[in-house]
Amino acid sequence: MPLSPSLLLPREPYARGLWVTAPDADADPETASGDTGPSYGDAELLAVPFDAGLAPEIDLPLPAAALLAHHRSKGEAGEIVEVPVATGDAVGRVLLYGIGDGSATALRKAGAAVARRGKGRDALRIVLPAGPVAAFVQGALLATYTFRAGEEQTPGVTLEFVGDEAEAEVGGARVIAEAVALARDLANTPSSVKSPAWLAERAGEHVADRDVTVRVWDERELADDGFGGILAVGKGAQSPPRLIRLDYRPEGASGHVVLVGKGITYDTGGISLKPTSNMVFMKTDMAGGAVVIAVLGALADLGVRVRVTGLVATAENAFSGSAQRPSDVITQYGGRTVEVLNTDAEGRLVLADALAYADAELDPDVMVDVATLTGAIGIALGKGLGAVFASDDALAEALTEAGEAGGEPLWRMPLIEDYVPALESSVADLANIETGSTYGAGSVTAALFLREFTGGRPWAHLDIAGVGRSGADEGLLSKGATGYGVRLLLEWLAGLPER
């Protein structure tokens, strides 16, 4: 079944979730869990928090403390004890969930575990825990994410949150979770639908009512303005490349951040062809671009007061008679020449154009690019840590702290100056991969290549190739694209002061 061109937009995956400010005092006794404590409302399941030293205040068939002791419950984050209870003529279920140490990390994990237990039910009512409520809600919302090609994307269960004074936190968590869901949607969409032009259209539709302006370069304009890297990568495809620019300018803001995303809508490797097993996942090779689009769309709702420009360099890297060849020399934006020794190292070519354009035309205070760039980073850091390379210590520290706070941890990787000569070419200014070297540090040399196009400005490169995809439904993640980078970048941007 073909996908509708507008399938994903507008996507409000949690629109059925309901914020409630504890109306339990007026609950109908026929739907209540007991004489005291929270009620079910219209939900099939009621989730109530507990910790190792405190049983929940809710009527159960047996004392809650005795039940928890029977199950040897420690109150760890993600731990759940399910208890059947009578609700009128029916049987309901109470989920007693642990909250661990009450930290944001623990509550995020607890929220995901609770939401996953609600899958297959129509509704789940959750009594919010004390502590960082936003982290718990994010975990719950992210864990309900589903994607099926050709279908309208909706959550698998209605989540109803019950609490007293955290409505603003829940609202902010929902904005961030919806941004992550959009990034996942865009990356999960099959490449038979997802051309560079399609991605540009989706970006424009998503930000249309969000105080963001859009400009898109088509292939003719890319040629006229000298974007040789983007054009070279897209030469072999039937669908021509695009450059997407999104501008968010809140009133009174003077600081300027540029975010650059890799938007390769499918990557065969080009003439340097990938093995089939590696190619299967390449519909998500534009995950960095999806992150940038999702972040730009959430800034106004979160009240970010810094000017942000998003650039998504998007192309399909196809294998055909018109594709660029190993040994070709291309001219990047700004005039620097590059010898293309491996057409599968294409992401850095499109990013280089966008970074050079940002440096020459946008005069940013800082630049951050995000990309599924190198397989080597997944070998170095695995599936649990994203990589940050940075020319500025303060920027690296700020992004790392934001990643920790947002639940998307980063590990700083080195920019090793001794490796710079590995990118020398005898026929051009640079080679796009190491030449004549035994360093084997593919992720490091890729970052060093990108640094050449930043004009010496404060810059960071997020390599999310290891964390941008998940092979299983587990915790906050669903199989497929993860949207990694949305939460940490929004956390970082929301914390930046006005200048």
C-alpha positions as CSV (number, residue, x, y, z in Angstrom):
1,M,0.0,0.0,0.0
2,P,1.6,3.3,-1.0
3,L,2.1,6.0,1.6
4,S,0.3,9.2,1.4
5,P,2.7,12.1,0.8
6,S,1.3,13.8,3.8
7,L,1.1,10.7,6.0
8,L,3.3,12.0,8.7
9,L,2.1,15.5,9.1
10,P,0.7,16.7,11.3
11,R,1.6,13.9,13.7
12,E,0.4,14.3,17.2
13,P,1.1,10.8,18.6
14,Y,0.0,11.6,22.1
15,A,-3.1,13.7,21.4
16,R,-5.2,11.1,23.1
17,G,-3.2,11.3,26.3
18,L,-5.1,13.3,29.0
19,W,-3.7,15.5,31.8
20,V,-5.9,15.3,34.9
21,T,-5.3,17.2,38.2
22,A,-6.4,14.4,40.5
23,P,-10.2,14.4,40.3
24,D,-10.3,11.3,42.4
25,A,-12.3,12.8,45.3
26,D,-15.4,12.8,43.0
27,A,-14.8,9.4,41.4
28,D,-17.7,7.1,40.8
29,P,-17.5,4.3,43.4
30,E,-18.4,1.8,40.7
31,T,-15.1,2.5,38.9
32,A,-12.9,3.2,41.9
33,S,-10.2,0.9,43.1
34,G,-11.5,1.1,46.7
35,D,-12.8,3.3,49.3
36,T,-9.6,5.4,49.2
37,G,-6.8,6.2,46.8
38,P,-6.7,6.8,43.1
39,S,-9.5,5.7,40.8
40,Y,-9.4,4.0,37.4
41,G,-11.5,6.5,35.6
42,D,-12.1,5.0,32.2
43,A,-8.8,3.1,32.2
44,E,-8.3,-0.7,32.3
45,L,-5.1,-0.4,34.2
46,L,-4.1,1.9,37.1
47,A,-0.4,2.4,37.8
48,V,0.7,3.7,41.2
49,P,4.3,4.4,42.3
50,F,6.1,2.8,45.3
51,D,9.6,2.8,46.6
52,A,11.6,0.4,48.7
53,G,10.5,2.0,52.0
54,L,7.0,3.2,51.2
55,A,3.9,1.2,50.1
56,P,1.4,3.1,48.0
57,E,-1.8,4.4,49.6
58,I,-4.4,2.3,47.7
59,D,-6.9,-0.3,48.6
60,L,-5.9,-3.8,47.4
61,P,-7.1,-7.3,48.1
62,L,-4.1,-7.7,50.4
63,P,-2.0,-5.0,52.2
64,A,0.3,-3.4,49.7
65,A,3.3,-3.8,52.0
66,A,2.6,-7.6,52.3
67,L,2.3,-7.9,48.5
68,L,5.5,-6.1,47.8
69,A,7.3,-8.2,50.5
70,H,5.9,-11.4,48.9
71,H,7.2,-10.4,45.5
72,R,10.6,-9.4,47.1
73,S,10.2,-6.0,45.4
74,K,13.0,-3.6,45.9
75,G,11.4,-0.6,44.3
76,E,13.9,-0.5,41.5
77,A,13.2,1.6,38.5
78,G,11.3,-0.5,35.9
79,E,10.1,-3.0,38.5
80,I,6.3,-3.7,38.4
81,V,4.0,-5.8,40.6
82,E,0.7,-6.4,38.9
83,V,-2.3,-7.0,41.2
84,P,-5.9,-8.0,40.1
85,V,-8.7,-6.1,41.9
86,A,-12.5,-6.0,41.7
87,T,-14.0,-3.0,40.0
88,G,-17.8,-3.4,40.2
89,D,-18.7,-6.5,38.2
90,A,-15.3,-6.5,36.3
91,V,-11.7,-7.2,37.2
92,G,-9.2,-4.4,36.9
93,R,-5.5,-4.4,37.5
94,V,-3.2,-2.2,39.5
95,L,0.4,-1.8,38.5
96,L,2.6,-1.0,41.5
97,Y,5.7,0.4,39.9
98,G,9.2,1.1,41.4
99,I,10.9,4.5,41.0
100,G,14.4,3.6,42.1
101,D,16.4,6.5,43.5
102,G,13.9,9.0,42.0
103,S,16.5,10.5,39.6
104,A,15.6,11.6,36.1
105,T,17.3,8.5,34.7
106,A,15.3,6.2,37.0
107,L,12.0,7.9,36.4
108,R,12.5,7.8,32.7
109,K,13.1,4.0,32.9
110,A,10.1,3.6,35.2
111,G,7.8,5.5,32.8
112,A,8.9,3.4,29.9
113,A,8.3,0.2,31.8
114,V,4.8,1.2,32.9
115,A,3.8,2.4,29.5
116,R,4.9,-0.9,27.9
117,R,2.7,-2.9,30.3
118,G,-0.2,-0.9,28.9
119,K,0.3,-2.0,25.3
120,G,-2.7,-3.9,24.1
121,R,-5.1,-2.0,26.4
122,D,-7.2,0.9,25.4
123,A,-6.2,3.1,28.3
124,L,-3.7,3.3,31.2
125,R,-4.1,5.7,34.1
126,I,-0.9,6.6,35.7
127,V,-0.5,8.3,39.1
128,L,2.6,10.4,38.7
129,P,5.5,9.9,41.1
130,A,7.3,12.6,43.1
131,G,10.5,14.1,41.5
132,P,11.3,15.0,37.9
133,V,7.9,14.4,36.5
134,A,8.9,15.4,33.0
135,A,11.5,12.6,32.8
136,F,8.8,10.0,33.8
137,V,6.3,11.3,31.2
138,Q,9.0,11.4,28.5
139,G,9.8,7.8,29.2
140,A,6.2,6.7,29.1
141,L,5.4,8.6,25.9
142,L,8.5,7.5,24.1
143,A,7.9,3.8,24.9
144,T,4.4,4.0,23.3
145,Y,5.8,4.9,19.9
146,T,4.8,2.7,17.0
147,F,5.4,2.9,13.2
148,R,3.8,1.0,10.4
149,A,4.3,1.9,6.8
150,G,1.2,3.0,5.0
151,E,-0.8,3.6,8.2
152,E,-1.7,6.6,10.2
153,Q,0.7,6.7,13.2
154,T,-1.1,6.5,16.5
155,P,-0.1,5.5,20.0
156,G,-1.0,2.0,21.1
157,V,-2.6,3.1,24.3
158,T,-4.2,6.2,25.8
159,L,-2.1,7.4,28.7
160,E,-3.8,9.5,31.3
161,F,-1.5,11.2,33.9
162,V,-2.8,12.0,37.3
163,G,-1.0,14.5,39.6
164,D,-1.3,17.8,41.4
165,E,1.0,20.6,40.3
166,A,3.1,19.4,37.3
167,E,1.0,20.3,34.3
168,A,3.7,22.5,32.8
169,E,6.3,19.8,33.1
170,V,3.9,17.3,31.5
171,G,3.3,19.7,28.7
172,G,7.0,20.2,28.0
173,A,7.7,16.5,28.1
174,R,4.9,16.0,25.5
175,V,6.5,18.6,23.2
176,I,9.8,16.9,23.4
177,A,8.3,13.4,23.0
178,E,6.4,14.5,19.9
179,A,9.6,16.0,18.4
180,V,11.4,12.6,19.0
181,A,8.4,10.8,17.4
182,L,8.6,13.0,14.3
183,A,12.3,12.4,13.9
184,R,11.6,8.6,14.2
185,D,8.8,8.8,11.7
186,L,10.9,10.6,9.1
187,A,13.8,8.2,9.5
188,N,11.5,5.1,9.5
189,T,9.7,6.1,6.3
190,P,10.7,3.8,3.4
191,S,13.0,5.3,0.9
192,S,10.6,4.4,-1.9
193,V,8.6,7.3,-0.6
194,K,11.3,9.4,1.1
195,S,13.1,11.4,-1.7
196,P,15.0,14.6,-0.9
197,A,12.1,16.6,-2.3
198,W,9.7,14.7,-0.1
199,L,11.8,15.4,2.9
200,A,11.9,19.1,2.1
201,E,8.1,19.2,1.7
202,R,7.6,17.4,5.1
203,A,10.0,19.8,6.8
204,G,8.1,22.8,5.4
205,E,4.7,21.4,6.4
206,H,6.0,20.6,9.9
207,V,7.2,24.1,10.7
208,A,4.6,26.0,8.9
209,D,2.8,27.2,12.0
210,R,5.8,27.3,14.3
211,D,7.5,30.7,13.8
212,V,10.0,29.1,11.4
213,T,10.8,30.2,7.9
214,V,11.9,27.8,5.1
215,R,14.0,28.0,2.1
216,V,14.8,25.0,-0.2
217,W,17.5,24.9,-2.9
218,D,16.6,22.6,-5.9
219,E,19.3,21.0,-8.1
220,R,19.5,24.0,-10.4
221,E,19.9,26.5,-7.5
222,L,22.5,24.2,-5.9
223,A,24.5,24.3,-9.1
224,D,24.2,28.0,-9.4
225,D,25.3,28.6,-5.8
226,G,28.2,26.1,-5.9
227,F,27.1,23.3,-3.7
228,G,29.3,20.8,-5.4
229,G,29.4,18.2,-2.6
230,I,25.6,17.8,-2.4
231,L,25.3,17.6,-6.1
232,A,28.1,15.1,-6.5
233,V,26.5,12.7,-4.0
234,G,23.1,13.0,-5.6
235,K,24.3,12.5,-9.2
236,G,23.5,8.8,-9.4
237,A,19.9,9.1,-8.2
238,Q,16.7,9.7,-10.1
239,S,15.5,12.0,-7.3
240,P,17.7,15.1,-7.3
241,P,19.2,16.5,-4.1
242,R,18.0,19.4,-2.0
243,L,19.3,21.8,0.7
244,I,16.7,22.7,3.3
245,R,17.2,25.8,5.5
246,L,14.9,26.4,8.5
247,D,15.2,29.7,10.4
248,Y,13.9,30.3,13.9
249,R,14.2,33.9,15.1
250,P,12.6,34.7,18.4
251,E,12.0,38.4,19.0
252,G,15.0,40.0,20.8
253,A,17.4,37.1,20.5
254,S,20.9,37.9,19.3
255,G,22.8,34.7,19.7
256,H,22.9,32.4,16.7
257,V,23.3,28.6,16.6
258,V,23.4,26.7,13.3
259,L,22.4,23.0,13.4
260,V,23.5,20.9,10.3
261,G,21.9,17.5,9.6
262,K,23.0,14.7,7.3
263,G,20.0,13.9,5.1
264,I,21.0,10.9,2.9
265,T,17.5,9.5,2.2
266,Y,19.1,6.2,1.0
267,D,22.7,5.1,0.9
268,T,23.7,2.3,-1.4
269,G,27.3,3.4,-1.0
270,G,27.3,4.4,-4.6
271,I,29.9,2.8,-6.8
272,S,31.8,1.8,-3.6
273,L,28.8,-0.5,-3.0
274,K,27.7,-1.6,0.5
275,P,27.1,-5.2,1.3
276,T,23.3,-6.0,1.3
277,S,23.3,-6.7,5.0
278,N,24.5,-3.1,5.7
279,M,22.2,-1.6,3.1
280,V,19.0,-2.8,4.7
281,F,19.2,-0.1,7.4
282,M,20.1,2.8,5.1
283,K,16.6,4.4,5.0
284,T,17.7,5.8,8.4
285,D,20.8,7.4,7.0
286,M,19.0,10.7,7.1
287,A,18.4,10.5,10.9
288,G,20.6,13.5,11.6
289,G,18.5,15.6,9.2
290,A,15.3,14.3,10.8
291,V,16.7,15.4,14.2
292,V,17.3,18.9,12.9
293,I,13.8,19.2,11.4
294,A,12.2,18.0,14.7
295,V,14.3,20.3,16.9
296,L,13.4,23.4,14.8
297,G,9.8,22.5,15.0
298,A,9.8,22.3,18.9
299,L,11.8,25.5,19.7
300,A,8.8,27.9,19.9
301,D,6.7,25.6,22.1
302,L,9.6,25.3,24.5
303,G,10.2,29.1,24.6
304,V,13.8,28.9,23.4
305,R,15.2,32.4,23.1
306,V,18.2,31.9,20.9
307,R,18.2,32.3,17.1
308,V,18.6,28.8,15.5
309,T,19.1,28.0,11.8
310,G,18.8,24.4,10.7
311,L,20.4,23.1,7.5
312,V,19.6,19.7,6.1
313,A,21.8,18.6,3.2
314,T,19.7,15.8,1.6
315,A,20.5,13.5,-1.3
316,E,20.2,9.9,-2.3
317,N,23.5,8.1,-2.8
318,A,22.6,5.7,-5.6
319,F,24.5,3.3,-7.8
320,S,24.1,4.1,-11.5
321,G,26.0,5.1,-14.6
322,S,25.7,8.8,-13.7
323,A,27.0,8.3,-10.1
324,Q,30.3,9.9,-9.0
325,R,33.3,7.6,-9.3
326,P,36.2,6.9,-6.9
327,S,39.0,9.2,-8.0
328,D,36.6,12.0,-9.0
329,V,37.6,15.5,-7.8
330,I,34.7,17.7,-6.7
331,T,34.5,21.4,-5.6
332,Q,32.8,22.0,-2.3
333,Y,30.9,25.2,-1.4
334,G,33.5,27.9,-1.0
335,G,35.9,26.5,-3.5
336,R,37.9,23.8,-1.7
337,T,38.5,20.7,-3.8
338,V,38.1,17.1,-2.6
339,E,39.3,13.8,-4.1
340,V,36.6,11.2,-3.7
341,L,38.4,8.0,-3.0
342,N,35.3,6.2,-1.5
343,T,31.8,7.1,-2.6
344,D,30.4,5.5,0.5
345,A,32.0,8.3,2.6
346,E,29.4,10.6,1.2
347,G,27.8,12.1,4.3
348,R,30.9,14.2,5.0
349,L,30.6,15.7,1.5
350,V,27.1,17.0,1.9
351,L,27.8,18.2,5.5
352,A,30.9,20.0,4.3
353,D,28.8,22.1,1.8
354,A,26.4,23.0,4.5
355,L,29.0,23.9,7.1
356,A,31.0,26.0,4.6
357,Y,27.8,27.8,3.7
358,A,27.0,28.5,7.3
359,D,30.4,29.8,8.0
360,A,30.4,32.1,4.9
361,E,26.8,33.3,4.9
362,L,25.3,33.0,8.4
363,D,28.0,34.2,10.8
364,P,26.9,31.8,13.6
365,D,28.3,31.9,17.1
366,V,28.4,28.1,17.2
367,M,27.8,25.2,14.7
368,V,26.7,21.7,15.6
369,D,26.3,18.9,13.0
370,V,24.5,15.6,13.7
371,A,24.9,12.6,11.4
372,T,24.9,8.8,11.2
373,L,28.4,9.3,9.8
374,T,30.7,6.3,10.5
375,G,30.3,2.6,11.3
376,A,33.6,3.0,13.2
377,I,31.9,4.9,16.0
378,G,29.5,2.1,16.7
379,I,32.5,-0.2,17.2
380,A,34.1,2.3,19.5
381,L,31.2,3.2,21.7
382,G,28.5,0.6,21.0
383,K,24.7,1.3,21.0
384,G,24.5,3.2,24.2
385,L,26.6,6.3,23.7
386,G,26.7,9.0,21.0
387,A,30.0,10.6,20.1
388,V,30.8,14.3,20.3
389,F,33.9,15.8,18.6
390,A,34.4,19.5,19.3
391,S,36.8,22.3,18.6
392,D,35.7,24.1,21.8
393,D,35.9,22.6,25.3
394,A,33.1,24.6,26.7
395,L,30.8,23.5,23.9
396,A,31.7,19.9,24.4
397,E,31.0,20.1,28.1
398,A,27.7,21.8,27.6
399,L,26.5,19.3,25.0
400,T,27.7,16.4,27.2
401,E,25.8,17.8,30.2
402,A,22.7,18.3,28.1
403,G,22.9,14.7,26.9
404,E,23.1,13.5,30.5
405,A,20.1,15.6,31.5
406,G,18.1,14.6,28.5
407,G,18.8,10.9,28.7
408,E,21.0,10.8,25.6
409,P,24.6,10.4,26.9
410,L,27.6,11.5,24.8
411,W,31.2,10.5,25.0
412,R,33.8,13.1,23.9
413,M,36.1,11.8,21.2
414,P,39.5,13.3,20.3
415,L,40.4,15.4,17.3
416,I,44.0,14.1,16.9
417,E,46.1,16.6,15.0
418,D,48.7,13.9,14.0
419,Y,45.9,12.3,11.9
420,V,45.3,15.4,9.7
421,P,48.0,14.4,7.1
422,A,46.0,11.2,6.5
423,L,43.5,13.4,4.5
424,E,46.1,14.8,2.1
425,S,45.6,14.3,-1.6
426,S,48.1,14.7,-4.4
427,V,45.4,16.0,-6.8
428,A,43.1,18.1,-4.6
429,D,43.0,20.0,-1.3
430,L,41.7,17.1,0.6
431,A,40.8,13.4,0.3
432,N,37.5,12.2,1.6
433,I,39.0,9.2,3.4
434,E,42.5,8.4,4.8
435,T,45.2,7.9,2.2
436,G,48.3,5.8,2.8
437,S,47.7,5.6,6.5
438,T,47.5,2.8,9.0
439,Y,45.7,4.9,11.7
440,G,42.4,3.2,11.0
441,A,40.5,5.9,13.1
442,G,37.7,6.4,10.6
443,S,35.4,8.4,12.9
444,V,38.3,10.7,14.0
445,T,39.4,11.4,10.4
446,A,35.8,12.0,9.3
447,A,35.5,14.6,12.1
448,L,38.8,16.2,11.1
449,F,37.5,16.4,7.5
450,L,34.4,18.3,8.6
451,R,36.4,20.6,10.8
452,E,38.2,21.9,7.6
453,F,34.9,23.5,6.6
454,T,34.0,25.3,9.8
455,G,36.1,28.4,9.4
456,G,37.6,28.0,12.9
457,R,34.3,28.8,14.6
458,P,33.2,26.9,17.7
459,W,31.9,23.6,16.3
460,A,30.8,20.2,17.5
461,H,30.1,17.0,15.5
462,L,27.7,14.4,16.8
463,D,28.2,11.0,15.3
464,I,25.1,9.0,16.0
465,A,25.7,6.1,13.7
466,G,25.8,3.7,16.7
467,V,22.8,5.1,18.5
468,G,20.6,6.3,15.7
469,R,18.9,2.9,15.2
470,S,17.6,0.3,17.6
471,G,17.3,-3.4,16.8
472,A,14.6,-4.1,19.4
473,D,11.6,-2.8,21.3
474,E,13.2,-2.1,24.7
475,G,12.9,0.7,27.3
476,L,12.3,4.0,25.6
477,L,13.2,2.7,22.2
478,S,11.2,1.0,19.5
479,K,12.8,-1.1,16.7
480,G,14.0,1.2,14.0
481,A,15.0,4.9,14.2
482,T,15.6,6.3,17.8
483,G,15.5,10.0,17.2
484,Y,18.7,10.2,19.2
485,G,19.9,13.8,19.4
486,V,16.5,15.5,19.7
487,R,16.3,15.5,23.5
488,L,19.9,16.5,24.1
489,L,19.8,19.4,21.5
490,L,16.5,20.7,22.9
491,E,17.9,20.5,26.4
492,W,21.0,22.4,25.4
493,L,19.2,25.1,23.4
494,A,16.6,25.6,26.1
495,G,19.4,26.3,28.5
496,L,21.3,28.8,26.4
497,P,21.1,32.4,27.6
498,E,20.0,35.3,25.4
499,R,23.0,37.3,24.2
